[in-house]
């Protein structure tokens, strides 16, 4: 009998992209989607923070440092680290 934990996951990774520049955001979404991931994208860290709460299945967060709103990318990374410690953040 095979242990399911040793089998590679067939589920697509789920990535959150937070970038206020629409051209860069669209490019990141296209590239990451092309790699087989399910992508959620937001234009501010405030919206990214809400998406983080709405999508606990996230496997990776990619964020800009400076976006409009009350939070910045470093603060979003800290929230991810505190509430989803296994989720890496690319800033």
C-alpha positions as MATLAB code, in Angstrom:
seq = 'XXXXXXXXXXXXXXXXXXXXXXXXXXXXXXXXXXXXXXXXXXXXXXXXXXXXXXXXXXXXXXXXXXXXXXXXXXXXXXXXXXXXXXXXXXX';
ca = [
       0.000    0.000    0.000;
       1.326    3.445   -0.934;
       1.446    6.310    1.566;
      -0.445    9.237   -0.029;
       1.846   11.732    1.732;
       4.773   10.498   -0.381;
       2.973   11.117   -3.666;
       3.400   14.458   -5.427;
       0.416   16.768   -5.118;
      -1.798   16.959   -8.191;
      -3.346   20.231   -7.038;
      -2.132   23.454   -8.587;
      -0.316   25.832   -6.262;
      -2.255   28.962   -5.302;
      -0.420   32.288   -5.556;
      -1.386   35.804   -4.516;
       0.124   38.630   -6.582;
      -0.075   42.144   -5.084;
       1.098   44.864   -7.483;
      -0.372   48.300   -8.168;
       1.157   48.662  -11.647;
      -1.432   46.976  -13.886;
       1.057   46.099  -16.634;
       3.462   44.403  -14.221;
       0.586   42.744  -12.340;
      -0.862   41.340  -15.572;
       2.586   40.094  -16.636;
       3.173   38.391  -13.272;
      -0.263   36.775  -13.413;
       0.391   35.546  -16.958;
       3.804   34.088  -16.087;
       2.712   32.430  -12.848;
      -0.479   31.076  -14.425;
       1.618   29.735  -17.295;
       3.622   27.791  -14.722;
       0.429   26.004  -13.676;
      -0.604   27.999  -10.624;
      -3.987   29.393   -9.707;
      -3.440   33.130   -9.254;
      -5.350   35.726   -7.281;
      -4.226   39.294   -7.927;
      -4.804   42.553   -6.115;
      -3.771   46.149   -6.774;
      -3.130   47.252   -3.167;
      -1.694   45.608   -0.077;
      -4.964   46.366    1.735;
      -6.824   44.277   -0.858;
      -4.041   41.691   -0.707;
      -4.509   41.418    3.042;
      -8.227   40.727    2.520;
      -7.387   38.153   -0.176;
      -5.003   36.490    2.267;
      -7.915   36.064    4.665;
     -10.256   34.889    1.886;
      -7.789   32.324    0.475;
      -6.186   30.331    3.297;
      -5.046   27.795    0.679;
      -2.325   30.160   -0.592;
       1.087   28.608   -1.244;
       3.001   31.787   -2.179;
       2.577   35.559   -1.949;
       4.322   37.896   -4.400;
       4.080   41.535   -3.376;
       5.366   44.955   -4.275;
       6.828   46.989   -1.399;
       5.002   50.240   -2.116;
       1.345   50.271   -3.138;
      -1.517   52.633   -2.344;
      -3.311   52.001    0.930;
      -2.661   51.786    4.646;
      -0.235   48.834    4.500;
       2.958   48.193    2.546;
       4.510   44.989    1.213;
       6.753   44.535    4.258;
       3.715   44.701    6.547;
       1.870   42.193    4.370;
       4.891   39.874    4.563;
       4.838   40.191    8.359;
       1.123   39.298    8.429;
       1.786   36.255    6.249;
       4.662   35.208    8.508;
       2.541   35.574   11.652;
      -0.701   33.997   10.421;
       0.497   31.634    7.662;
       4.058   30.751    8.694;
       4.511   28.091    6.018;
       3.721   30.452    3.141;
       6.755   32.095    1.523;
       6.645   35.731    0.453;
       8.547   37.132   -2.511;
       8.960   40.898   -2.208;
];
